Amino acid sequence: MIRRALLAAALAAATLGVLPVAAANARACRIDHYCTTTYYSDAALTNAVGGKQEDCDGTTRTWGVRGPYQTWYESPCF
């Protein structure tokens, strides 16, 4: 019984170890807020590969691609 549990745990860990990592999704920008998301290709946040800017009037601008790491900034509109 214990051997089966250990085998199942080992197989699950091996399977999860080979799944590809998806790009991070940005948070939704709240109404009446200005938001900026920058996507990076590495955990050190040294290589920006894309971004998204959402203005107070609802205008959205994007560039590049989504990377697995991101920074996010939100500020209320006045």
NORUR-V343235 format. One record per residue. N is the residue number from 1. RES is the residue in three letters. SS is DSSP state (~ for helix, > for strand, _ for the rest). D_LAST is the distance of its C-alpha to the last C-alpha in Angstrom with 2 decimals. Layout:
{{N | RES | SS | D_LAST} {N | RES | SS | D_LAST}}
This chain:
{{1 | MET | _ | 63.38} {2 | ILE | ~ | 61.59} {3 | ARG | ~ | 62.42} {4 | ARG | ~ | 60.81} {5 | ALA | ~ | 57.61} {6 | LEU | ~ | 57.54} {7 | LEU | ~ | 58.29} {8 | ALA | ~ | 55.52} {9 | ALA | ~ | 53.01} {10 | ALA | ~ | 54.20} {11 | LEU | ~ | 53.93} {12 | ALA | ~ | 50.41} {13 | ALA | ~ | 49.33} {14 | ALA | ~ | 51.04} {15 | THR | ~ | 49.43} {16 | LEU | ~ | 45.89} {17 | GLY | ~ | 46.54} {18 | VAL | _ | 47.01} {19 | LEU | _ | 44.03} {20 | PRO | _ | 41.60} {21 | VAL | _ | 38.13} {22 | ALA | _ | 35.40} {23 | ALA | _ | 32.22} {24 | ALA | _ | 29.27} {25 | ASN | _ | 26.76} {26 | ALA | _ | 23.05} {27 | ARG | _ | 20.95} {28 | ALA | _ | 19.10} {29 | CYS | _ | 15.39} {30 | ARG | _ | 13.68} {31 | ILE | _ | 12.03} {32 | ASP | _ | 8.27} {33 | HIS | > | 8.75} {34 | TYR | > | 9.93} {35 | CYS | > | 13.58} {36 | THR | > | 16.54} {37 | THR | > | 20.11} {38 | THR | > | 23.08} {39 | TYR | > | 26.61} {40 | TYR | > | 29.60} {41 | SER | _ | 33.34} {42 | ASP | _ | 34.30} {43 | ALA | _ | 33.47} {44 | ALA | _ | 33.15} {45 | LEU | _ | 30.11} {46 | THR | _ | 31.88} {47 | ASN | _ | 32.11} {48 | ALA | > | 28.94} {49 | VAL | > | 30.16} {50 | GLY | > | 27.07} {51 | GLY | > | 23.38} {52 | LYS | > | 20.62} {53 | GLN | > | 17.10} {54 | GLU | > | 14.74} {55 | ASP | _ | 11.83} {56 | CYS | _ | 8.83} {57 | ASP | _ | 11.34} {58 | GLY | _ | 14.03} {59 | THR | _ | 16.02} {60 | THR | > | 18.11} {61 | ARG | > | 20.30} {62 | THR | > | 23.14} {63 | TRP | > | 25.96} {64 | GLY | > | 29.15} {65 | VAL | _ | 30.23} {66 | ARG | _ | 29.27} {67 | GLY | _ | 30.98} {68 | PRO | _ | 31.98} {69 | TYR | > | 29.63} {70 | GLN | > | 25.86} {71 | THR | > | 22.86} {72 | TRP | > | 19.50} {73 | TYR | > | 16.01} {74 | GLU | > | 12.88} {75 | SER | > | 9.37} {76 | PRO | > | 6.48} {77 | CYS | _ | 3.78} {78 | PHE | _ | 0.00}}
